[in-house]
């Protein structure tokens, strides 16, 4: 009886040893290196940052959620999502995956580092246009065309961001910036003339023709100072 007991004990110990040997150590988990990308924040909604890539000709609009992320300012000091502003250049670390939504969304963000400051052109111009955008319905104006003349104010990447921003703020509005083909039937026109002056000043003329209302026009001088556009004096 005792011999049978010891024999059973040996078998059990052998099985346990074999199972332990097959298990991988818990500290041997492989971690995938983070992917880095350089971005410019073009506008911000709550803690969601809308951005474009600073390198290359890719005009895709991207988003990332800055909430509860490790964020560092230009001096390497800890910052928060509220410190991020349109026009900031950032280096973003993420898990290498981009969600196929529109705008495209970075997955698994692990850190955000501010690397510089550029002009907040999309945010600033978008707010000016929104302030003049008429309350026409899609049945009245099926399509909006925003066109530029004069000097450059937005890059091609920024123009695509402006399209999305206006459509976000004016639900159901079909907005096209510098479209390849123009239409006249049930089409509203927003024409922006840009004339660069001295000392980082720009003369902007924004004319809105909604088809269903009298045209509205606004002329203003704007100033670029410390990476921000402001109304000039």
N, C-alpha and C positions, 0 to 999 in steps of 0.2 A: 504493500500500500504506500509506504513511504517512498519506495523507489519510483512508483508510478507518479507520485506527487512531484518529486524532483525533476523527473523527465518532462512533465508538463510545464514546470516552471522554466526549464531551459528553453523549451520551444517558444514560450511566450516572450522571453527575453530576446531571443533571436529575431522574432517577428518585429518587436518594438525597435530593435537596433536597425533592422533593414528599413523600416519606415522612416526613421530619423535620418538615415543616410541619404534617402531619396529626396528629402525636403531641401529646397534651396534656402540659403541663409537669408534672413529678413533684411539684412543690410546690403544685400547684393542687388537691389533694385536699380535698374538702369534709368537714368534721367536724360531726357533729350535736351540738347543745348538750345537756349533761347535764340530766336531769330530777331535781328534788329532791322529797323527801317526808319528812314529820315522823312519827317512829315512837316507840313505847315498847317496849323489850325486856321481854317478860313472862317468858320463861325461856330457858335456853341449854343446848345439848347439844354438848359439845366446842366447836368453833368456829362452829357453826350457831346463829344467833340467831333465836328465834321472837318475832314482834312484832305489834303492832296499831297502826293509824293513830290519832294523837292528835286529829285533826280529823274532824268529821262523825260519822255514825251507822253507818258501815261496820263490820260485825262480823267481816269476813274475817280469818283468821290468815295472816300472811306470814312467810317466812323469807329470810334472806340469809346468805351465807358471809362471815365476817369475816377469814378466813385471807388473809394476804399483801396486805391492803388498806391504803391510807393512812388512818390513824385519828388523830384529834386529840381531846384531852381538853377539859374545861371551860375550861382556860386557853389552849387553842390549841396545846398542846405535843404532840409526837408520842407516840403510844401504840401498844399492840399488841392483838391479839384477846383476849388473856387479861385485859386491863384492862376489857373490857366486861362488865357485870353486869346481871342482871334488875333492872328498875326504872329503868334509865337511859333518858333521852330522847335521841334521836339525829336528826340531819338526814342523810339518805342521798342520795347522788347515784348515779344509774344511767342506763342507756341508753334508758329510756323503755318498755322491754318487760317484761311480767310473764308468766312461764310459767304456763300453765293447769294447774297441779298442785294437790294439796291437802296441806299448805298451799300457797298461791300463792308463787311464788319470783321475787324481783327479779333481772333479768338485767343483766349488764355493770356491776356495782357498781364505782364509781371512787373514792369517798371516803366516810368515815363521821366525823361530827363530833358529839361529845357536847354537848348543849345544856342538860341539866338532870337532875334525879333525882326519881323518884316512888317510891311504895311497891312493894316486890317481892311483891305480894299473891298472884299466881298461883303463883309458885315456892314461896313459904312455905306456903300452904295446901295445895298439891299434895303437898309433902313430908309434911305432917301426915297427910293422907288415905292416902298410900301406906304410911305406917308402920302404919296400922290395917287396910289392905285385906286381906281374908281370902283364903286360897288355894283358893277355890271354882272349879270348872271351868265352862266355858260350858254344859255339859250340866246342871250343877246350878243355876247362876244365869245365865239367858240375857240379862239386862238389869240394869243398875245405874242407879238414879236418885239424883242428888245434889240435895237441896233445901235452901233457906235459910229461916230465920225470924229475926225480930228486926230489928236494924239492918242497913244495907247494908254489905257487905264487898267485893264484886266488882261491877264494871260488867258490862253485857251483853257487851261485847267480851271482857272477862276471863273470863267464864263459858264462852264458846266455846273460849277457849284452854285452860281447865282441862279441858274435855272431852277435847281432843286429847292433852293431857299425860298424863292418867290412862290413856287407851287406848294410848298409846305405851309406858308403863311396864308395863302389864298387858295383854299381847298377847291378842287375841281377846275382850277385854272390851268390851261395848257399853255405853258410858257416856253418860248424858244429864243435863245440868244444868238444873234447873227446866223439865222437859218440859211441853209443852202438855197432854198426856194422860198420866195415870199408869196403870200396870198392876200387878197383884198376882201373876199366875201366873209363877213362876220369876223373880221380880224381887227384887233386893237393894236395900236402901234405906240411903243415907248422909244423915243429917239434921244440918245445921249450924245452931246457934243463935248469934246474934251480939248481944252486949250491950255497947255502948260505955260506957266509964267516963271517969274524969278523967285528965288528963295523958297523953293519947294511949294509954291502955290499953284493951284490949278483952277481954271474957270470952267465950271460945269453948267451946262444948260440941259435940263430935262424937260421934254415935251411929251405929254400924254394925250393921245387921241383915241377915245374909247368907242367911237362910232355912234354911240347912243347919247353921249354928252358932249358939251362944248369942249374943245381942246383946252388943256391947261399947260402952262409953261412956267418953269422956275429957273432963275439964274442965280448962281451962288459962287463964291470964291472959297475954296477949301485949302487947308494947309496940312502938310505932312510934317509932323514933329515927333521925335522920339519913337518912331515906328507906328504912329497913330494918325489917322486922318481926323481932322476937326474942322469946324466951320471957321473960316477966316473972318477978319474984321474989316 
